Amino acid sequence: YNKNNIISPKEDINKISSKDDIRLSSESLPASQSENPSHKDSRLLQNRKITYSKDVERLFDFWNDRGPPLTSHRRDTKTYHNSCKKLLTALETNPLNRIMTSMLNYHDLITDPSNNIAHKASIGLPGCKVNLIEFFGFSKRTKEAMKLRKINLPIKSWFDECVKNKSPALDKKFGMFIEDPYPDISDKFRKLWFKKMGVGKINATGENKIRKASVMFNDFMDVNLDSMILGTREKRYIYELVDHVFQAIDADVKSDWLVVTVGWLCSKRTYDIRLPLHLSRLGILEREEKEDKEETDDGFSIY
């Protein structure tokens, strides 16, 4: 591509300085044009070309190379020049790699369907998906649109937000996930679910149900552990017993997992009836085998 770009006739050539790290090319004007005082300034602006520093060009290309949903900008446009000015300002106080890291974190944030920002960006809510200019600060127009739509983003700019936070921190701040107090149990649920259903990922709603299941399983074990016949290791590492939840569901649906959703892992019926009944039949839980349907909350409804 051509890094030399023709500036707009409306721009004031006197405002361009070495401070902005912009360089004018040495291309000369035709004698007939340069000798005409009335056309001197306008012809100069039309024929002179400017280039930006290599770091500015690298950052501009780096932004464009991230791909959708980020907006890709063309050269030889007003947006291009305004973007480069923003990049020049950012480079005055930030090294190149720091700015790139912020761009990467922002791209990760708005492409991850598990967080609120990505969802809001996908439906076009203002302030969530921004161009390169507004990456460094919202315009007045965008701020007014955000106010009108009642979108509250407690940030100075996406550049500042993403440059100071790594992706996990951003996920925690803007994510749609509930807390995960028992990650070992959740991980076991997740792995068994993926294996059983033949999938390799799950959406935010499903992930939250798995995390809820880990809490319900842990609570169940807290209440029943003393009444269970288990080895020392099993009592110490209760996450190894999560497989019994899947076995209990399997017995209830007679191996027909087409009717099972991830919500079954955290349903009241599973921990009030399915799991106790299964463990009792195995001789692990010292409890009578009974099924009081009046105390359940599902049957075979949606979980």
Secondary structure, 3 states (H helix, E strand, C coil): CCCCEECCCCCCHHHCCHHHCEEECCCCCCHHHHCCHHHHHHHHHHHCEEEECHHHHHHHHHHHHHCCCCCCCCCCCHHHHHHHHHHHHHHHHCCHHHHHHHHHHHHHHHHCCCEHHHHHHHCCCCCCCCCCCHHHCCCHHHHHHHHHCCCCCCCCCHHHHHHHCCHHHHHHHHECCCCCCCHHHHHHHHHHHHHHHCCCCCCHHHHHHHHHHHHHHHHHHHHHHHHECCCHHHHHCHHHHCHHHHHHHHHHHCCCHHHCCHHHHHCHHHHHHHHHHHHHHCCCECCCCCCCHHHCCCCCCCC
